[in-house]
Amino acid sequence: MPTDTTPGIYQVVERYGAGKFQISGVSYQSSVLVFPERTVGWPVGNFSDIDDDALAPVLAESRAAEGIELLLLGCGPRMQLVNQALRAPLRAAGIVIEPMDTGAAARTFNLLLSEDRRVAAALIVLP
């Protein structure tokens, strides 16, 4: 599985479906974290796997020069509520988390990135 894409090129979620994503020409067979200039594999199989460790790369990215202001959380086939324990560290870093189904998160990421927003997407692979 690819773990990173070419830095410096904005990422575009081209396709998503059962068990896979295609992002900027690279196929991923797992959940992914998509940042404006890179995509990395994300070891989350379903919504219940999300914890502080799973969100650590997003927090690390938020410390970068321009950082991330919005995290779109693709929860899988349907939106789920994010508990306060997961929201708190993101909020402290100045990141708003927006949960939605994975398809909506992928489409919204592309749209917001085209508007030069400081956005990332945590996309759980669809079954």
N, C-alpha and C positions, 0 to 999 in steps of 0.2 A: 504494500500500500504506500502511495506517495505520502511523505510527511511534510512537504513544503513545496511551494511553487515559486516561480521566479519573482524575487522582490522587485518593486518599482513599477509593476504593472497592476492596474486596478483589477480586482477579481470580479467575475461575472458568473452567477449561478445560471448555467445554460440549460441543465436538465436535472430532474430529480425523479426518483421513482422507487420501486420496491428494491431496497437494499443498496442503492447507489446514488451518487451525485456526479455530475460533470460540471467542473468549475474551471473556467478559462482553459478549456481543452484538456484538462487532466481528470481522469476518472478516480473516484474514491468509493470504496466498498464498505464504508463505515460512516458513523456520525463525524461531523467536521466543525471546526471553528473557522469562520471566514472573516478575515480582517481586510481592510481596504487593499493592502498590497501583498497579502499572502494567505494561504489556506493551510491548515494543519489538521491531521487526524485528531479525533476527540474520543477518548475511551468511555463513551456513554452509550449504552445500548437502549435505555429507555428513561423516561422522566424520573423514575425513582432513583436512578443512579447519580443524579445531579447533587453534588455536595460542594463544600468549600474547595476541596482539591480540584474538582472538575472546573470550577470557575477561576482558579488561580491564574491560568494563562491570560484571561481577560483582564484581571486586575493588573498583571504585569504589563500588558499592552497599554493600559490606561496611564501608566507612568511615563510612557514615551513622550517625545516632544509635543505632539499634537493630541495624543491620547484618544480615547473612545468616550463618547458622551451617551451613546445609546446601544444597548445590547438587545437584539431581537432573538428571542428564544423560540426556536421551532420545536415544539413539544412532541412531535410525532403526528399521528393522524388527526388529533384534536387538541385544542387549547386546554391547558390546565393552569390552575392558580399556583403562583410561586409564594412560598411561605416567607414570613418576615425574616427568619434566620438566614435565608439565602439573599434576600434583598438588602439587608443591612450593610454587609461589607461593600457591595456595589454602590449603594447610595453614599457611603462614606468616601468612596473614591470619585464621586461625581458622575456615576453611571446610572442611567435609568434603564430598567429591564422591562421589556414588553413581551409577554408570552402570547403565542398564537400557534396555529397548526404549522407544521413544517413548510408546506407549500406557500402559505401566506408570508411566512418569514423570509423565504427565499426571494419571492417577488418584491417584497418591501425592501429588502436589502439592496437589490439591484436599483430600485427607484431612488432610494435615499442616497446611495453612493453616487448616482448620476447627478445629484444635487450637491455634491461635495460635502455631505454630512459626515461627521465622525461617527461611523456606525460599524458594528460588528454583528455577526450572526452566529449563534450556536445552534446548529441544525442536527436534530436527532433523525437518523436514517429511518425511513418508512419501512414497515414490514412487508 
